[in-house]
Amino acid sequence: MKKNLNKYFSIILLLFGLSMVTNHVHAADFPEKGDFITGAKAWAENCNRCHNLRDPKELSDDQWITAMFHMRLRGGLTGQETRDILTFLQQSN
């Protein structure tokens, strides 16, 4: 009897723990936020090299995350530059 109770108690704790983790993690929480003003300057200085400046509303916030991580590699941006530009684009959206 005690063995069964421990088994069920362990399962309940596991399920409760998993539900706590999944309830608090969202894509919007990542990456951490950068600086809006620095991001605006970096966007104008870096992105204009290869692209015409586009309206931040052309992509959704999630799409900008994907685009910025791709452009970090292609454009040789630092992690901080990427976060700053992403913050600018998302807050302008």
Secondary structure, 3 states (H helix, E strand, C coil): CHHHHHHHHHHHHHHHHHHHHHHHCCHHHCCCCCCHHHHHHHHHHHHHHCCCCCCHHHCCHHHHHHHHHHHHHHHCCCHHHHHHHHHHHHHHC
